[in-house]
């Protein structure tokens, strides 16, 4: 059952924002998202929280500054998703601005798994580094850091994931979610954490007089990478993250971006001059992630670190090809998953867990996401970790109100030894179990779901911003909305209203194209991946977008849901 509800907005808050000069509809949209003053939507760099509030950042800056003075060899150990790739690119590019000898290592997820493991440390040791820098990982790498310590290699951990009960014995740890960190924004992505470390390093080098004869590096040139990683990692866009994303988008729109970012926009057939968070999350991010899902992320990181436009374009084309392959694999797996569910009634359970010995472990997370969206249940999909099938890896996605990592922690306490490894956060998590324990995990996860999720929790609610007057169905108003930063925790505007359906037809046999009428006004609309016909009149939840057709800009409704 899906409900369409209008977000509650206090008229006094909307009026206050209008009095401060905001467009009336924008004032309503912001007020519904908790904004009370225009200062809260300011996105100048001056609005960034200061780096000094991050626990461990002074130690990190000292460690890096000393390493620079000693001409130490640094090696960045990256994660294999878009956040990890952009964080790695920010680390490498930023440290090279300061004159560092720095290279990177990104583990192949299928051989080494996640994080700074002892095996990764052994591989890194062959490069003879003096300092290892983790980005978007490391907070749970107790054994890996110990292995580095034993080899005499210093370790700086930069991460944003939730820590376990024991922290690694690194030389410095920067993570807003580590115990005792007063940094107000707990939602920094891994790339954001690394950017803050560079800010602190610059301040330390400034204090040491390092820039007496040379200009200070302009770190704002890295903000396009920070914006991409932040949006693609689907972290909450609180006020601080909105500043980072807005500044990155401003650089992209003005053409001041890395060669790899420009190439990815071109490969995705998107116009960088009108770049939005939607482009970063749904066009660029998946192309980078495809490398980590099907091969390893070195290809993506090279695309983000090269300054050669020709090389960047060649790499972006390879990433685009990988993304097409990823979509084909995902589509086949999703079809198999839905066929498996045809024999089961998901409404009869609180969770979904599916295992298939033929699935590709690099794509199971996306399939879990599709299942979660379709059935509004926390979902895990599992695939063999190797050809033997003795070990199985799973990827899960959750719904609001069900903290996935905490649920796995509960499973591990109720069934000691069942989960060989697990980690993640509220909305996404991963695990490793024995192949013979798939049925036990399925039962245990469902039991936790039944305990924590009531019937109300499993009812999908689409929140909208209510009716939109016909006068605002214009490209100019869509452009006004697109200039704002929307995303996780600060949702993009969705409107709702009743329309007559003048015509409906299928596009490519899988999208419903509509002509809607309200009074004398006619509107173009499309409902992606929906094929069922609608009655003559329906109540819609929709987004607005604009495109150009035959040289003329027009507005189109993107349907999110409809009630007949």
N, C-alpha and C positions, 0 to 999 in steps of 0.2 A: 504494500500500500504506500503510495506516494502522496504527500500533501504539499500544496503550494501556500506558503505563508508570507505575509509582508513583514519586513523588519519594523520593529517599533522605533519611532523617532519622536522625541519631545519637540513640539512646535517651537518652544522657546529656544532650544538649541539651534534649530535651523534658522530662526530669525536672528539670533545673535551672530551667526556666521555670515548671514546676508548683510547685516549691518557693518561687518568688517570687510565688505566688498566682494564676497563670493557670489557667483552665479546662483540663482535660486535653486535649480535642480542639484548643482554640485554641493550647495550648502546642505540640502536634504541628504544626499549620499554620504557626505562626510559625517554629519551628525548621527546617522544610523550606524556608523562604525566607531562611535565613541569620541569623535573629535569635538572639542569644545571651543578651541581657539585656533586661528589661522597659523599661529606659531607651530602647532603640532603637525602641520603639513608642509612646513618649510623644509627644503631639501638642499640648502647650501652646506658646504663642507664645515662651516662654523658650527653646525648643529650636531656634528658627530660627538659622541661620548669620548672623553680623553683616554688615551691608551693607558695612562698611569693607574686607571681603575682596575685593570686586569691583573689578577694575582699571578706572580711569576714573570711578568713581562720585563721588569727591570733586570732580573737575573738572566733572562733570555737575551736582552740587549747587550749586557756585559759580556756574556758568553760569545755572542757573534762579533762584537767589536774586538775582543781579544783575539778571536780566531782570524779576523781580518788583519790585525797588526802582525800576527805571527805567520801570515800567509798560509794558514792551514787549508787543507783540502776538505771541502764540504760536499756531502752527498745528500740530496733530498730523496726521501723514500715516500712515494705517493700512493694514494688509493686509486682504484681503477674506475671511478665514476666521474661525472662531469665536475663535481665539486673538487675531487682529488686532482683532476687534470688541471683545472684553472688555478688551484692552490699551488700546484707544482710550478706552473708557468709564472705565477706571481713571485714565488720564492726564487726561482732561477733568474728571471729577468731583474727582479729587485736587487738581489744580492750582487749580480754582475754590475749593476749601476754603481755599487760601492767598491767594485774592484775585486770581488771574491773569486776564488777558484772553486767553482761549483758545477756539479753535474747532477743527474737525477737517475733514479732507479724506480721503475714501476713493476711490481710483481705481476706475473701472469696468474690470474685468479684461479685458474684450473690446476696449476702446479703447486702454488704456494699458499693459496687462501688469502685471508684478509689480515692486514696489520703487520707490525714489525715482529715477525716470528724469528726464532733462532735460525731457521733455514734462510730467511732473508738476510739476517745479519751475516751469516757465513758467506752468502753470495756477495753482499756489499763489501765484505772484508777483502775480497779479491781486487777491489778497486783502490785499496789502501787509503780510506778516508780517515781524517782526524776527527771529524764531527759528522754525525748523522742528524738530519732534521726531518722529522716526520710531519706530513701535512695531511689533515683529514683522517688521521689514524694515530694510534700509539698510546692512547689513554688506558687501554686494556692490555698493553703488550708488556706485561710484567716479566715474562720469561725472555722475550726478545731483548729488552733493555738490559737485563742481567747478563745475557750473552755478549752484548756489546761492551758492557763494563768489564767483563772478564778478558776481553781482547784489548782493553785500553782505549776504546773508542768513546768519545764523549757523545751524549745524546740530548738533543732538544726536541721535546714533544710539543707539537702544536695540533690541537684537535678541538672538536666541539661535541663529540659524542658523550653520553653519560658514562661516568667511571664505574668500575666495579668496587668491591669492598677494599681492594688493595691497589694503591697507585704504584706505577713503575718507579724505580729509583733512578730517574733521569737527572741530568745536570740542571735542567730547567723544564718546567711544564707550563704551558699557556693554554688554558681551556676555561671558558667562562662558566662551565658546568662542574668544575672541580670543587671539592669542599672548601669553603672559606673564601671563594672568589666574590668580591662585592660588585662586579661589573653588572649593571642593571639589565642589559640586554643579554639574556641567556640564549638568544636565537641566532647568534652569529654562525654562518656557515664556516666550513674549514678554510675557505678562501678568504673570508673576512678576518679570521683569526690571524692568518699569515700576513695579511695587509697591515693589521695593527702591529704585529711584531716588527715589520719594516719601519713603521712610523716611529716606534720606540728606539730602534737601532739608529735611525737618522738623528734623533734627539741626543742619544748618547755620543755619537760621533761628533755632533755639533759642540757638545760640552767639552770634548777632547780637542777641539780646534782643528778637526780634520778638514774643514772646508775653508780654511783661511786663504788658500790660494786657488781653490777649485770651487766651482758652483755646486750647490747642493742638488742631488738628484730630485727630479720632479716625479714623485710617486703617484700623483694623480693620473699619470699616463697609464697606470695599471688598472684603473677603475672599470674599464670595459670588461676585463677578465673577472673582476670581483662581482660585477653585476650579473654576468652570465652564470657563474658558479652559485651565487646566492639564489637566483630564481630557479635554476635547474635542480637544486637540492631540496626545493619545496619547504624551506624553513619559513617560519612566521615572519612576515614583513612588518615588524614593529617599526617605530619611528626611526631608529638608528639604521636598520637595514634598508628602509625606504630611501634614506639619504644616499647610501652606497649605490643602490640600484639606479636612482634618479641621476646621479652624477655620471655613472657609467653609460646610461642611455643617452645623456646629453652629448657625451663624447662620440658615441657611435653615430648619432644623428648628424653631427657636424663633420663626420668623416675622419675624426681623430681616433683611430682604433688600430689594434694590431692587424698585421697582414692576414693572420689566420682567421680572425673574427670577420674581416671583410670577405674573405674567401668563403667562409661558411654561410654568410648571408647570400652570396652569389649562388652557391650550390643549392641552397634551399629556395631559390627564386623569391627571396624577400628583399624589400627595399630598405636598406639601412637608414635612409634619410627619414623614414617614418617608423623607426624601430620601436617596439613595445616589449613589455615583459612577456606577452604571449609569444612573440617571436623567439625570445631567449628560451622559454620553457618548452615550447612545442616544435620548434624548427631547429635551432642550433644545438640545444641540449641533447636531444635524441641522436643526432649525428655523431656527437662526441662519445656518448654512452655506447653507441654501437661497437666502437673499437674495443672497449673494455668488456663488452658482453660476448663478443665473438672471437676476439683475438687477445691482444693486450693494448693498454692505453698509450703505449709509446708513440703510436701513430698520431693520436690526438694531441699529445703534449708537444710533439715536434711541430705540428700545425700551429700551435699557439705560441711557440717560442721562436720560430723562424722569422727573419725580417725580409726574406726574399718572397715577393708577391707570387712569382711563378711557382716556386716550391710550395707555398701555402695553397695555391689553387690546385696543384696536383694532389696534395694530401687531402684537401677538402673533397675533391671528387672521389677519392678512394673511400673516405668516410661516408659519403653519400651512397656509394654502392653498397657498403657494409650495412648501412641503415635500411636499404631496400631489402637486402637479404634477411636482416633481422626481422623486418615486418612480415616477410613471407613465412619464416620459421614461426613467428609468434601467431600468425593467423592460423596455421595448421594446428599448433598446440591448443589454441583457444577453441577451435572447432572440436578437437578431441575432448577437451575439458567439458565443453557444453554437452557433448554426446554422453559423457560419463554421468553428468548431472541429470540427463533425461530420465535415468532410471531411479533418481533420488529426488525427493522434494526438499529443496533447500529451505523452504519455509518451515519445515518440521524441525530444523536445527538452528543453533545460534551461530555456528561457524561452518566453514567449508575447508576441507583438506583433501587434496588430490595428489596422487603419485602416479607417474607413468615412466616405466623403464626406458622409453625411447625419447624422452624430452631432453632438450638442451638446457643445461643448468644456467647458461648465461641469459636466458630469456624468461625464466620462471617468474621473476619478480613482476615483469610486465603482465604476464598472464594472470597472476594473482591480483594485480590491480584491476584488470578487466572484470574478473569474477566479482571482486568487491563492489565495483561500480554497478554491475548488472543486478546482483542479488542483495546488495547492501548487507553483507555479512563479512566479518573478519575472515580473510582467506589466506591459506597457505598452499603453495604448489611445490612439489618436491621432485627431484630428479637425481639419478645416480651421480656420484662424484667421480666415478671412474668406470672402467669396463667391467669390473668384477661385481659392482652393485652392492658390495659389502657396506659401503658408506654412502649415505644419502644427504644431499644438501637441500634446504628449503628456504623459500623466500616468502614473506608474508606482507600483507597490506591490511590496514585496519579502518574502522569507521570512527567518527567522533564519539568520545566517551568510553572507548575501550583502548587502554594503553597496552600496546602489543608487547613491548619488552617486559613490562611488569607482569603481563599474563604468562609469558614464557618463564619468568622467574618463579612464578607460582607453580607452574608445571614442574620445574626442576626441583622445587622443594617437596612437592607431593610425590614425585617419582625420581628419587636420587639416582644419578647415573644415566637417565634416559637421554638427556641433552648433552652431547659431547662438547658442543660449543653453542653459544647463542649471544646475540647482541642486537643493538638497534635503538629505536626510540618509540615514541607513541604511535606513529602511523605506519612505520615500516620496520621490519626486523628480519634477521636471518638466523639459521640454525644448522647444526650438523648432528645427525643421528645415525645409528646403525640401520642397515637395510631391513633387518629382521624386526625393527621396532616401529615401523611405519604405522601399523594398526594400533599399537599402544599409544603412540603420540596422537593419532587422530582421535582416539577416545579421550585421552587426557585433556587435549585442547578443547574439545567440545564440552567436557565437564566444567572447565574453567569458564567457558563462554556462557554456559547455562547459569552459572553462579553469578556472573558479573553483568549479564545483559538481560534486562527485562523486555517485555513486549514493546514498550514505548521506545526503547533504545534501538529496536530493529525496524522502526517505521521511518522511511526516508522522508526528510523534510527539505524542500527546496525553498530557501529564503530569497525573497525578491525585494526590490525597492518600490513595489507598487506600480500604479498606473503612470504612464508617461504621456503627457499631452502631445497631440499631433504636431504642434508647432516645433517640437524638438527632434522630429525624425529628419534631421538634416546632416549632411556631411560635416558641417561646421561644429555641430554639437558633438558628434562622434569624435572629431579631432580634439575637442576640449576635454572629453573624458579620457582619450588615449594619452594625453599629455601627463596625466596623473599616474602614479605608481600603484598598481593593484597586484594582489597575489595572495599567497597563503596567509590567513589571519587578517587580511584586509581585502576582502573579496571584490572582484570586479563587478560593476553594476549589472544586475539582472532585473528586468522589469516584468510586469505581468498585466494581462488584460484579456478581455473577450473580443474575439474577431469572428466575422463570417469568413467561410472558406470559399473563394470564388473558383479556384481550380487547384488540383493536386495531381502530381505525376512523379514517377520514379526517375532518378538520374543514376545511370550506371547500375541499375537494379538494386541499389542499396541505400540511396538517399531520397528522402521525400521532399520534393520541391513544391512550394505552395505560393498561391496568390491570396492574400488576405484582404478583407474589406472591413472598414469601420466608418460608418457614415458614407461620405463620398470619397474618402481617402482609400487608395489602394497601396498595398505594401508587398514587397517581395520577401520571401522567407524560405529557409531550408532547414530540415531536420536531419542531421547526419546520422547514418547507420540506423535509420528507422524506415520500415517499409509498410507498416500497417496503415490502411487508409483511415482518415478522420471523418467524423460526422460534419454536417454542414456548418456547425458553429461549435467553437471550443474555447476553453480558457487556457491561455498560453503563458509559460515562463520563457523569456527570451533575452538574448543579448543583442546589442546593436553593433554593426560593423559597416564600414563603407568600402566601396571599391569603384573602379573606373570601368565603364562600359561604353565603347565607341566614343571615347574622349570625354564622356560626361560622368561626374561623380554621382553615385547613388547610394542609398542606404539599404541594407539588407538585415532582416531579422534572423538570428541564429537560434533555433528553437532548442530549449533545454528540456522541456516537458510540456505535455498538454493533457487537459482533463476534458473529456467529451461530455 
